[in-house]
C-alpha cells in the first residue's frame, strides 16, 4: 500500500511539472508575441530563441516560433545570425516534421547573397571588402534536404489535411517553372550542399521545352516512390500525386498544378513567349508559306496535337494523354469542385482562342456561363461577345500630308457593312481654351483638358464635343468577313485632303462604334536641344522646305505649390504661373532660344501660323539645356596606384595618388598643389585601418605606406581619398588584396575537345595534375565544375523589317 501511494505521489508530481512547463512555454510565447507586435524586435527574438533552444518547443507552436524569430532578425537586418539559429534548431528537433518544414521555409525566404571574408560566409553583409557570393542554389538544396527529412519522419501523421499541405508545399519547392523548367531533368543531390557562387544569380534564357538525344520532348513520368525517381520532374509528380491520395479535397488543385506546367511547356503560346514573332496570330491561315509547324496552321490542330517551341525549334507534335493539357482540363471540368472546374472551362476557352479555333472557344465560354454564371461584371459574356458579335476598330495611323487621300487601317470580324462619317475638329479654339484655363490660375487643374496629346479620348467621350464641327463626308463600305470569326484587315481610303484635324467615326451594322482622329498637315514643327539652347524649325510637311516669317507663339506654364493654404481660399494648394511670347522664323525657318526666354521649369505649347493659312502645334513638352562638356571637363579625379596588387600579412603597402581636374588640354600645373587630403583604408569587414591627412606636392601627388599586421583580415582592401573634411566625399580610390600566398607546387591542365559538340553528345575531358618537377599528383581530391555558355552566331536583327 505504501508503494502504491508513493507511485501516485511521483506521478502526480510529474504531471504538475509537465503542466508548469507547458504553461511556461505558453506565457513566454505570449510575451514574445507582444514584444514583436510592439516593435521590440531584439527582445522578441531573444525570447523566441530561448523557447526554441532551451525548452521543448515542439509541433506547430515551435514551427511558428521559428518563423517569428526569423521575422525579428529580418526587421533588425541581422540575417547573418539566421543560419546558425536554423542549424541549431534542426539539430535539436530532427524528428519534428513541422519544425523541419518551418526551417526549410525560412531557407527559401532569407536573402540569397553575402560576402566571403577571411574564408567565412556572412549573409547579407554590406561590408566593402571580401568577395560577393550568392546562395540561391545552396539554400534551395538545404531547404529541400530538410523537407526530405520531414518527409521521412511524417509517415505516421494523423492530421491528413496538414500533411497534404506539406506535400503540396514540398512539390512547389522542388518544381521549377518558367525559365528554370529545364532543370527538372536533373536529380538534385540532397546529400551535399553546392558551393557558394560568385556574383549574382542569373537564370538561363528559356530557349524552349527540353528534348532528349533523339530530339523528342522530355516527358516526366510518375515515380512509384520518392527514392525511385530518376529526376526532379518525377519527384515533383510523385509529390503531387501523393497530395491527392492524402487529402482528396485537394485532388483538383494538385491536378491543376500539373496542367499549368504542361501548358507552359507544350501550349501554342510558347511560340509567342520565346520569340515566335510579334505577328503571332496576326495573319490569315490561307496566306503566306505552307508550314505545318507555324502560326498559320494553328487552326488545323487536333486536340491531341500542339505546335510548341522546343529547344530544337518550333515543331508540331502529338501529346501523350497524361501530358495533354486539353484532355486533362476536360477531366477537371467534370470534377465535383467549387473552383477548379470553372477555371478549367475558362482555360479551355482561352486555349482555343490561342489556337484560332474560335467556334470551340465560344462553346466553352457558353458552358462556363451556363454552369458558373457570367463572372464579375459579366466578363465571360464580354469574351463570348468578342467572338460572336460584329466588331470593327481602326488600326492606328500617322499624320498625313495635305493634298493626298489619307488611308487608315480597319480590322473587323463577322460584320458585312460599316458606315463612316468624318467631322472637322476646331483645334485652334481647343488650344485657345486650354491657354485660357491655365491663365485663369484655377484652384484645381483640369488635367483632361490640358492633356492635348490625348484629345481623341475626350472628343469621343463627349468631354470636348463642342470642338467637333460639321460633318464633311459620309459613306458606306461593304465588307467581306472571313470564316470562323477570324479578323480581317483592310485599308479605308478617305476623301480628307485639306489640312486640319478630323474625327472619323465607323459604325458596324448591328455592331460597335470606333473612332480615330485623322491629322492632315501642311506644316511641321521640329524641336531639338542644343548646347544651352533650344532649336525650333518650321517647315513644309510635304517637302521639308523652311517656312520663313512664320509667327511662332510660345506658351508655357508651371505649378507653384503653396507652403500653406490661403486664408480666404483654404482649398487652394498651388498657383499656376504662365508665360507667353512670340517670335518670327528666319529665312531658314529657324528659331533658337535660351533659358532667358524659355525657362526649363515650364511645360511649353508651341503654335506656328502664317499669313497664307498654315497652322501647326507642338506640345506640351519640356525643354532642357544641356551643358554638354562641363560636368566631364570639370570633374575632379584621383588616380591611385599601389606597388603591387596582392600582399601577404606583415608586408608593407606603398601607395601613391594624383588629384587633378580632367582637363587634359591644360598644362601639368596642378590646381591642388599644397592642399591636404584625407586618405582612408578599410579592410574587407569595412573597418578603418588607416586614416591620415597628406599634403599634395607640386603635381597634386600624395604618397605613403602602411605595414600590414600579422593577423590581417584576408580579402579586398579599399583605399580612397576624401576632399571635404566635414562631409566625406570620395573622389577616387583603388583596391588591393591581402592573401596567404603559397608558392604553387603543382599545376592542373584540362584536355577538352577542340571541335564543337552537339546537344546530347558526351564530352570527354582529361584532368591532369603534375608537380612542377614532373611527377604526377596521386590520391588527390578533384573538385570540378562544368559550365555551359550560350553562343549565337546570328548577326542580323531578330525582328521583321530590321
PyMOL commands that set and color helices and strands:
alter all, ss='L'
color gray80, all
select helices_A, chain A and resi 2-37+41-54+59-75+79-92+97-109+136-153+160-174+178-185+232-246+248-266+270-273+295-300+321-323+325-333+340-354+358-372+376-388+427-439+447-450+452-460+465-467+483-485+630-633
alter helices_A, ss='H'
color red, helices_A
select strands_A, chain A and resi 113-117+120-123+131-134+197-198+305-310+313-318+391-394+400-401+407-413+417-425+468-478+488-493+500-508+513-521+523-530+533-540+551-561+574-584+590-593+603-609+615-622+636-642+646-647+652-661+676-682+688-695+701-707+715-722+730-738+746-752+765-771
alter strands_A, ss='S'
color yellow, strands_A
deselect
rebuild
show_as cartoon
